[in-house]
Amino acid sequence: MKKFAAYVIAALGFGIYGVVTDVDRDDSGAIVGQGSLDAFEVRLGDCFNDPDFEADEFSSLPGIPCTEPHDNEAFAVFDLTMSSYPDYDIAEISEASCVDRFEAYVGRDYESSSLDVVTMYPSPESWAQDDREVVCALYDMSGAKLVGSVKGRSL
């Protein structure tokens, strides 16, 4: 079985914010101008570059239009439904739930794809603030930038 993401973004919680400018969106909600993308407002199909992995937690991402070369694309956004924080299981639960949603978005099963999954999930601190959201994003395992949406492209 293919390894899960080479990195897991451990928290959407309250970290370094560093807002420069917010992303610009068109009337359909698509990102049309790069800027800061609030991690709590990531939408299905949003594209973004890798955040600063030096920070343990963060609350914004470098959003970018999918038409420009980018590192990641959000392919699922959902809330966890358990009543208490799942501690050590949260990474496994989030990753498995993302992989379950992978083929419906990409058009190819996860195991045979050239793409891999990165998950963003609540920290214990953000969970205490009613954060239950998981964001599933794709990236190219070769390290190449993605250009255009990968939705339905069977990569």
PyMOL CGO cylinders between C-alpha atoms (Angstrom):
from pymol import cmd
from pymol.cgo import CYLINDER

trace = [
    CYLINDER, 0.00, 0.00, 0.00, 1.23, 3.41, -0.93, 0.3, 1, 1, 1, 1, 1, 1,
    CYLINDER, 1.23, 3.41, -0.93, 2.44, 5.51, 2.00, 0.3, 1, 1, 1, 1, 1, 1,
    CYLINDER, 2.44, 5.51, 2.00, 0.20, 8.30, 3.17, 0.3, 1, 1, 1, 1, 1, 1,
    CYLINDER, 0.20, 8.30, 3.17, 1.37, 11.86, 2.72, 0.3, 1, 1, 1, 1, 1, 1,
    CYLINDER, 1.37, 11.86, 2.72, 5.04, 12.58, 3.19, 0.3, 1, 1, 1, 1, 1, 1,
    CYLINDER, 5.04, 12.58, 3.19, 3.91, 15.23, 5.59, 0.3, 1, 1, 1, 1, 1, 1,
    CYLINDER, 3.91, 15.23, 5.59, 0.77, 15.74, 7.59, 0.3, 1, 1, 1, 1, 1, 1,
    CYLINDER, 0.77, 15.74, 7.59, -0.31, 19.21, 8.43, 0.3, 1, 1, 1, 1, 1, 1,
    CYLINDER, -0.31, 19.21, 8.43, -1.05, 18.68, 12.08, 0.3, 1, 1, 1, 1, 1, 1,
    CYLINDER, -1.05, 18.68, 12.08, -3.40, 21.49, 12.89, 0.3, 1, 1, 1, 1, 1, 1,
    CYLINDER, -3.40, 21.49, 12.89, -5.73, 24.10, 11.56, 0.3, 1, 1, 1, 1, 1, 1,
    CYLINDER, -5.73, 24.10, 11.56, -5.72, 25.63, 15.03, 0.3, 1, 1, 1, 1, 1, 1,
    CYLINDER, -5.72, 25.63, 15.03, -4.50, 28.87, 16.44, 0.3, 1, 1, 1, 1, 1, 1,
    CYLINDER, -4.50, 28.87, 16.44, -0.99, 29.35, 15.16, 0.3, 1, 1, 1, 1, 1, 1,
    CYLINDER, -0.99, 29.35, 15.16, 0.97, 32.05, 13.43, 0.3, 1, 1, 1, 1, 1, 1,
    CYLINDER, 0.97, 32.05, 13.43, -1.47, 34.00, 11.29, 0.3, 1, 1, 1, 1, 1, 1,
    CYLINDER, -1.47, 34.00, 11.29, 0.71, 36.31, 9.18, 0.3, 1, 1, 1, 1, 1, 1,
    CYLINDER, 0.71, 36.31, 9.18, -2.00, 37.77, 6.96, 0.3, 1, 1, 1, 1, 1, 1,
    CYLINDER, -2.00, 37.77, 6.96, -0.68, 39.74, 4.02, 0.3, 1, 1, 1, 1, 1, 1,
    CYLINDER, -0.68, 39.74, 4.02, -3.79, 39.95, 1.84, 0.3, 1, 1, 1, 1, 1, 1,
    CYLINDER, -3.79, 39.95, 1.84, -6.82, 37.74, 1.51, 0.3, 1, 1, 1, 1, 1, 1,
    CYLINDER, -6.82, 37.74, 1.51, -7.28, 35.72, -1.67, 0.3, 1, 1, 1, 1, 1, 1,
    CYLINDER, -7.28, 35.72, -1.67, -9.54, 37.21, -4.31, 0.3, 1, 1, 1, 1, 1, 1,
    CYLINDER, -9.54, 37.21, -4.31, -12.52, 35.10, -5.36, 0.3, 1, 1, 1, 1, 1, 1,
    CYLINDER, -12.52, 35.10, -5.36, -14.82, 35.50, -8.35, 0.3, 1, 1, 1, 1, 1, 1,
    CYLINDER, -14.82, 35.50, -8.35, -18.62, 35.29, -8.20, 0.3, 1, 1, 1, 1, 1, 1,
    CYLINDER, -18.62, 35.29, -8.20, -18.47, 31.47, -8.34, 0.3, 1, 1, 1, 1, 1, 1,
    CYLINDER, -18.47, 31.47, -8.34, -16.12, 31.38, -5.34, 0.3, 1, 1, 1, 1, 1, 1,
    CYLINDER, -16.12, 31.38, -5.34, -13.01, 30.31, -7.29, 0.3, 1, 1, 1, 1, 1, 1,
    CYLINDER, -13.01, 30.31, -7.29, -9.71, 31.86, -6.25, 0.3, 1, 1, 1, 1, 1, 1,
    CYLINDER, -9.71, 31.86, -6.25, -8.63, 34.34, -8.93, 0.3, 1, 1, 1, 1, 1, 1,
    CYLINDER, -8.63, 34.34, -8.93, -5.93, 36.25, -7.08, 0.3, 1, 1, 1, 1, 1, 1,
    CYLINDER, -5.93, 36.25, -7.08, -3.31, 34.87, -4.75, 0.3, 1, 1, 1, 1, 1, 1,
    CYLINDER, -3.31, 34.87, -4.75, -3.12, 35.86, -1.11, 0.3, 1, 1, 1, 1, 1, 1,
    CYLINDER, -3.12, 35.86, -1.11, -3.77, 34.53, 2.34, 0.3, 1, 1, 1, 1, 1, 1,
    CYLINDER, -3.77, 34.53, 2.34, -6.39, 31.77, 2.50, 0.3, 1, 1, 1, 1, 1, 1,
    CYLINDER, -6.39, 31.77, 2.50, -7.92, 31.37, 5.96, 0.3, 1, 1, 1, 1, 1, 1,
    CYLINDER, -7.92, 31.37, 5.96, -7.49, 27.69, 6.84, 0.3, 1, 1, 1, 1, 1, 1,
    CYLINDER, -7.49, 27.69, 6.84, -11.02, 27.69, 8.27, 0.3, 1, 1, 1, 1, 1, 1,
    CYLINDER, -11.02, 27.69, 8.27, -12.42, 28.88, 4.94, 0.3, 1, 1, 1, 1, 1, 1,
    CYLINDER, -12.42, 28.88, 4.94, -10.80, 26.42, 2.52, 0.3, 1, 1, 1, 1, 1, 1,
    CYLINDER, -10.80, 26.42, 2.52, -13.36, 25.31, -0.07, 0.3, 1, 1, 1, 1, 1, 1,
    CYLINDER, -13.36, 25.31, -0.07, -13.57, 22.28, -2.30, 0.3, 1, 1, 1, 1, 1, 1,
    CYLINDER, -13.57, 22.28, -2.30, -11.32, 22.90, -5.31, 0.3, 1, 1, 1, 1, 1, 1,
    CYLINDER, -11.32, 22.90, -5.31, -9.20, 25.62, -3.67, 0.3, 1, 1, 1, 1, 1, 1,
    CYLINDER, -9.20, 25.62, -3.67, -5.53, 25.54, -4.65, 0.3, 1, 1, 1, 1, 1, 1,
    CYLINDER, -5.53, 25.54, -4.65, -2.68, 26.60, -2.40, 0.3, 1, 1, 1, 1, 1, 1,
    CYLINDER, -2.68, 26.60, -2.40, 1.05, 26.36, -1.98, 0.3, 1, 1, 1, 1, 1, 1,
    CYLINDER, 1.05, 26.36, -1.98, 2.75, 24.65, 0.93, 0.3, 1, 1, 1, 1, 1, 1,
    CYLINDER, 2.75, 24.65, 0.93, 2.54, 26.60, 4.17, 0.3, 1, 1, 1, 1, 1, 1,
    CYLINDER, 2.54, 26.60, 4.17, 5.51, 27.26, 6.43, 0.3, 1, 1, 1, 1, 1, 1,
    CYLINDER, 5.51, 27.26, 6.43, 6.16, 23.79, 7.84, 0.3, 1, 1, 1, 1, 1, 1,
    CYLINDER, 6.16, 23.79, 7.84, 8.33, 25.31, 10.57, 0.3, 1, 1, 1, 1, 1, 1,
    CYLINDER, 8.33, 25.31, 10.57, 5.15, 26.19, 12.44, 0.3, 1, 1, 1, 1, 1, 1,
    CYLINDER, 5.15, 26.19, 12.44, 3.39, 23.42, 14.38, 0.3, 1, 1, 1, 1, 1, 1,
    CYLINDER, 3.39, 23.42, 14.38, 0.05, 25.07, 13.83, 0.3, 1, 1, 1, 1, 1, 1,
    CYLINDER, 0.05, 25.07, 13.83, -1.22, 27.65, 11.41, 0.3, 1, 1, 1, 1, 1, 1,
    CYLINDER, -1.22, 27.65, 11.41, -4.45, 29.30, 10.44, 0.3, 1, 1, 1, 1, 1, 1,
    CYLINDER, -4.45, 29.30, 10.44, -3.73, 30.53, 6.93, 0.3, 1, 1, 1, 1, 1, 1,
    CYLINDER, -3.73, 30.53, 6.93, -2.38, 29.09, 3.69, 0.3, 1, 1, 1, 1, 1, 1,
    CYLINDER, -2.38, 29.09, 3.69, -0.86, 30.73, 0.61, 0.3, 1, 1, 1, 1, 1, 1,
    CYLINDER, -0.86, 30.73, 0.61, -3.90, 30.57, -1.70, 0.3, 1, 1, 1, 1, 1, 1,
    CYLINDER, -3.90, 30.57, -1.70, -3.38, 30.69, -5.45, 0.3, 1, 1, 1, 1, 1, 1,
    CYLINDER, -3.38, 30.69, -5.45, -5.57, 30.34, -8.56, 0.3, 1, 1, 1, 1, 1, 1,
    CYLINDER, -5.57, 30.34, -8.56, -5.58, 26.74, -9.83, 0.3, 1, 1, 1, 1, 1, 1,
    CYLINDER, -5.58, 26.74, -9.83, -4.62, 28.04, -13.27, 0.3, 1, 1, 1, 1, 1, 1,
    CYLINDER, -4.62, 28.04, -13.27, -1.19, 28.92, -11.86, 0.3, 1, 1, 1, 1, 1, 1,
    CYLINDER, -1.19, 28.92, -11.86, 1.38, 26.29, -10.77, 0.3, 1, 1, 1, 1, 1, 1,
    CYLINDER, 1.38, 26.29, -10.77, 0.54, 25.23, -7.22, 0.3, 1, 1, 1, 1, 1, 1,
    CYLINDER, 0.54, 25.23, -7.22, 1.48, 22.57, -4.66, 0.3, 1, 1, 1, 1, 1, 1,
    CYLINDER, 1.48, 22.57, -4.66, -1.93, 21.41, -3.42, 0.3, 1, 1, 1, 1, 1, 1,
    CYLINDER, -1.93, 21.41, -3.42, -5.63, 21.27, -4.26, 0.3, 1, 1, 1, 1, 1, 1,
    CYLINDER, -5.63, 21.27, -4.26, -8.42, 20.73, -1.74, 0.3, 1, 1, 1, 1, 1, 1,
    CYLINDER, -8.42, 20.73, -1.74, -10.54, 17.79, -2.84, 0.3, 1, 1, 1, 1, 1, 1,
    CYLINDER, -10.54, 17.79, -2.84, -12.73, 17.31, 0.23, 0.3, 1, 1, 1, 1, 1, 1,
    CYLINDER, -12.73, 17.31, 0.23, -13.79, 19.40, 3.21, 0.3, 1, 1, 1, 1, 1, 1,
    CYLINDER, -13.79, 19.40, 3.21, -15.88, 17.81, 5.95, 0.3, 1, 1, 1, 1, 1, 1,
    CYLINDER, -15.88, 17.81, 5.95, -16.50, 17.80, 9.69, 0.3, 1, 1, 1, 1, 1, 1,
    CYLINDER, -16.50, 17.80, 9.69, -15.60, 14.96, 12.03, 0.3, 1, 1, 1, 1, 1, 1,
    CYLINDER, -15.60, 14.96, 12.03, -18.67, 13.69, 13.85, 0.3, 1, 1, 1, 1, 1, 1,
    CYLINDER, -18.67, 13.69, 13.85, -17.28, 12.13, 17.02, 0.3, 1, 1, 1, 1, 1, 1,
    CYLINDER, -17.28, 12.13, 17.02, -18.27, 13.76, 20.30, 0.3, 1, 1, 1, 1, 1, 1,
    CYLINDER, -18.27, 13.76, 20.30, -14.79, 13.95, 21.84, 0.3, 1, 1, 1, 1, 1, 1,
    CYLINDER, -14.79, 13.95, 21.84, -11.32, 14.63, 20.47, 0.3, 1, 1, 1, 1, 1, 1,
    CYLINDER, -11.32, 14.63, 20.47, -9.91, 11.35, 19.08, 0.3, 1, 1, 1, 1, 1, 1,
    CYLINDER, -9.91, 11.35, 19.08, -6.35, 12.05, 20.37, 0.3, 1, 1, 1, 1, 1, 1,
    CYLINDER, -6.35, 12.05, 20.37, -3.81, 9.81, 18.64, 0.3, 1, 1, 1, 1, 1, 1,
    CYLINDER, -3.81, 9.81, 18.64, -6.40, 8.47, 16.17, 0.3, 1, 1, 1, 1, 1, 1,
    CYLINDER, -6.40, 8.47, 16.17, -7.24, 11.84, 14.60, 0.3, 1, 1, 1, 1, 1, 1,
    CYLINDER, -7.24, 11.84, 14.60, -4.51, 11.57, 11.94, 0.3, 1, 1, 1, 1, 1, 1,
    CYLINDER, -4.51, 11.57, 11.94, -5.53, 8.04, 10.96, 0.3, 1, 1, 1, 1, 1, 1,
    CYLINDER, -5.53, 8.04, 10.96, -9.24, 8.86, 10.97, 0.3, 1, 1, 1, 1, 1, 1,
    CYLINDER, -9.24, 8.86, 10.97, -8.69, 11.98, 8.87, 0.3, 1, 1, 1, 1, 1, 1,
    CYLINDER, -8.69, 11.98, 8.87, -6.36, 10.27, 6.37, 0.3, 1, 1, 1, 1, 1, 1,
    CYLINDER, -6.36, 10.27, 6.37, -8.65, 7.26, 5.89, 0.3, 1, 1, 1, 1, 1, 1,
    CYLINDER, -8.65, 7.26, 5.89, -11.64, 9.54, 5.39, 0.3, 1, 1, 1, 1, 1, 1,
    CYLINDER, -11.64, 9.54, 5.39, -9.70, 11.56, 2.81, 0.3, 1, 1, 1, 1, 1, 1,
    CYLINDER, -9.70, 11.56, 2.81, -8.60, 8.46, 0.90, 0.3, 1, 1, 1, 1, 1, 1,
    CYLINDER, -8.60, 8.46, 0.90, -12.24, 7.30, 0.86, 0.3, 1, 1, 1, 1, 1, 1,
    CYLINDER, -12.24, 7.30, 0.86, -13.15, 10.55, -0.95, 0.3, 1, 1, 1, 1, 1, 1,
    CYLINDER, -13.15, 10.55, -0.95, -10.17, 10.56, -3.33, 0.3, 1, 1, 1, 1, 1, 1,
    CYLINDER, -10.17, 10.56, -3.33, -11.48, 8.59, -6.34, 0.3, 1, 1, 1, 1, 1, 1,
    CYLINDER, -11.48, 8.59, -6.34, -14.76, 10.49, -6.54, 0.3, 1, 1, 1, 1, 1, 1,
    CYLINDER, -14.76, 10.49, -6.54, -12.84, 13.74, -7.06, 0.3, 1, 1, 1, 1, 1, 1,
    CYLINDER, -12.84, 13.74, -7.06, -9.82, 12.62, -9.09, 0.3, 1, 1, 1, 1, 1, 1,
    CYLINDER, -9.82, 12.62, -9.09, -11.49, 9.93, -11.20, 0.3, 1, 1, 1, 1, 1, 1,
    CYLINDER, -11.49, 9.93, -11.20, -8.83, 7.34, -10.38, 0.3, 1, 1, 1, 1, 1, 1,
    CYLINDER, -8.83, 7.34, -10.38, -8.34, 5.12, -7.37, 0.3, 1, 1, 1, 1, 1, 1,
    CYLINDER, -8.34, 5.12, -7.37, -5.84, 6.29, -4.76, 0.3, 1, 1, 1, 1, 1, 1,
    CYLINDER, -5.84, 6.29, -4.76, -3.51, 3.28, -5.04, 0.3, 1, 1, 1, 1, 1, 1,
    CYLINDER, -3.51, 3.28, -5.04, -2.81, 3.71, -8.76, 0.3, 1, 1, 1, 1, 1, 1,
    CYLINDER, -2.81, 3.71, -8.76, -2.70, 7.51, -8.76, 0.3, 1, 1, 1, 1, 1, 1,
    CYLINDER, -2.70, 7.51, -8.76, 0.43, 9.67, -9.11, 0.3, 1, 1, 1, 1, 1, 1,
    CYLINDER, 0.43, 9.67, -9.11, -1.09, 11.95, -6.50, 0.3, 1, 1, 1, 1, 1, 1,
    CYLINDER, -1.09, 11.95, -6.50, -0.96, 11.64, -2.74, 0.3, 1, 1, 1, 1, 1, 1,
    CYLINDER, -0.96, 11.64, -2.74, -3.01, 13.03, 0.10, 0.3, 1, 1, 1, 1, 1, 1,
    CYLINDER, -3.01, 13.03, 0.10, -2.21, 15.57, 2.77, 0.3, 1, 1, 1, 1, 1, 1,
    CYLINDER, -2.21, 15.57, 2.77, -4.67, 16.17, 5.59, 0.3, 1, 1, 1, 1, 1, 1,
    CYLINDER, -4.67, 16.17, 5.59, -5.34, 19.16, 7.79, 0.3, 1, 1, 1, 1, 1, 1,
    CYLINDER, -5.34, 19.16, 7.79, -7.30, 18.46, 10.93, 0.3, 1, 1, 1, 1, 1, 1,
    CYLINDER, -7.30, 18.46, 10.93, -8.15, 20.12, 14.24, 0.3, 1, 1, 1, 1, 1, 1,
    CYLINDER, -8.15, 20.12, 14.24, -5.68, 20.44, 17.07, 0.3, 1, 1, 1, 1, 1, 1,
    CYLINDER, -5.68, 20.44, 17.07, -6.90, 19.72, 20.61, 0.3, 1, 1, 1, 1, 1, 1,
    CYLINDER, -6.90, 19.72, 20.61, -7.00, 23.49, 21.18, 0.3, 1, 1, 1, 1, 1, 1,
    CYLINDER, -7.00, 23.49, 21.18, -9.08, 24.25, 18.09, 0.3, 1, 1, 1, 1, 1, 1,
    CYLINDER, -9.08, 24.25, 18.09, -11.36, 21.25, 18.87, 0.3, 1, 1, 1, 1, 1, 1,
    CYLINDER, -11.36, 21.25, 18.87, -12.12, 22.94, 22.21, 0.3, 1, 1, 1, 1, 1, 1,
    CYLINDER, -12.12, 22.94, 22.21, -13.23, 25.97, 20.12, 0.3, 1, 1, 1, 1, 1, 1,
    CYLINDER, -13.23, 25.97, 20.12, -15.72, 23.75, 18.19, 0.3, 1, 1, 1, 1, 1, 1,
    CYLINDER, -15.72, 23.75, 18.19, -13.42, 23.16, 15.19, 0.3, 1, 1, 1, 1, 1, 1,
    CYLINDER, -13.42, 23.16, 15.19, -14.27, 19.78, 13.64, 0.3, 1, 1, 1, 1, 1, 1,
    CYLINDER, -14.27, 19.78, 13.64, -13.21, 20.47, 10.05, 0.3, 1, 1, 1, 1, 1, 1,
    CYLINDER, -13.21, 20.47, 10.05, -10.87, 18.25, 8.04, 0.3, 1, 1, 1, 1, 1, 1,
    CYLINDER, -10.87, 18.25, 8.04, -9.42, 19.47, 4.75, 0.3, 1, 1, 1, 1, 1, 1,
    CYLINDER, -9.42, 19.47, 4.75, -8.14, 16.86, 2.29, 0.3, 1, 1, 1, 1, 1, 1,
    CYLINDER, -8.14, 16.86, 2.29, -5.70, 18.07, -0.33, 0.3, 1, 1, 1, 1, 1, 1,
    CYLINDER, -5.70, 18.07, -0.33, -3.80, 16.44, -3.18, 0.3, 1, 1, 1, 1, 1, 1,
    CYLINDER, -3.80, 16.44, -3.18, -0.24, 16.92, -4.30, 0.3, 1, 1, 1, 1, 1, 1,
    CYLINDER, -0.24, 16.92, -4.30, 2.00, 15.33, -6.95, 0.3, 1, 1, 1, 1, 1, 1,
    CYLINDER, 2.00, 15.33, -6.95, 4.30, 12.76, -5.36, 0.3, 1, 1, 1, 1, 1, 1,
    CYLINDER, 4.30, 12.76, -5.36, 7.10, 13.64, -7.78, 0.3, 1, 1, 1, 1, 1, 1,
    CYLINDER, 7.10, 13.64, -7.78, 7.22, 17.14, -6.30, 0.3, 1, 1, 1, 1, 1, 1,
    CYLINDER, 7.22, 17.14, -6.30, 6.07, 18.73, -9.55, 0.3, 1, 1, 1, 1, 1, 1,
    CYLINDER, 6.07, 18.73, -9.55, 3.67, 21.63, -9.32, 0.3, 1, 1, 1, 1, 1, 1,
    CYLINDER, 3.67, 21.63, -9.32, 0.07, 21.00, -10.35, 0.3, 1, 1, 1, 1, 1, 1,
    CYLINDER, 0.07, 21.00, -10.35, -1.37, 23.19, -13.10, 0.3, 1, 1, 1, 1, 1, 1,
    CYLINDER, -1.37, 23.19, -13.10, -5.12, 23.42, -13.46, 0.3, 1, 1, 1, 1, 1, 1,
    CYLINDER, -5.12, 23.42, -13.46, -7.57, 21.47, -11.36, 0.3, 1, 1, 1, 1, 1, 1,
    CYLINDER, -7.57, 21.47, -11.36, -7.04, 17.73, -11.00, 0.3, 1, 1, 1, 1, 1, 1,
    CYLINDER, -7.04, 17.73, -11.00, -10.78, 17.14, -10.65, 0.3, 1, 1, 1, 1, 1, 1,
    CYLINDER, -10.78, 17.14, -10.65, -11.78, 14.28, -12.94, 0.3, 1, 1, 1, 1, 1, 1,
    CYLINDER, -11.78, 14.28, -12.94, -8.37, 14.12, -14.66, 0.3, 1, 1, 1, 1, 1, 1,
    CYLINDER, -8.37, 14.12, -14.66, -7.57, 10.54, -13.55, 0.3, 1, 1, 1, 1, 1, 1,
    CYLINDER, -7.57, 10.54, -13.55, -3.98, 11.39, -12.62, 0.3, 1, 1, 1, 1, 1, 1,
]
cmd.load_cgo(trace, "trace")
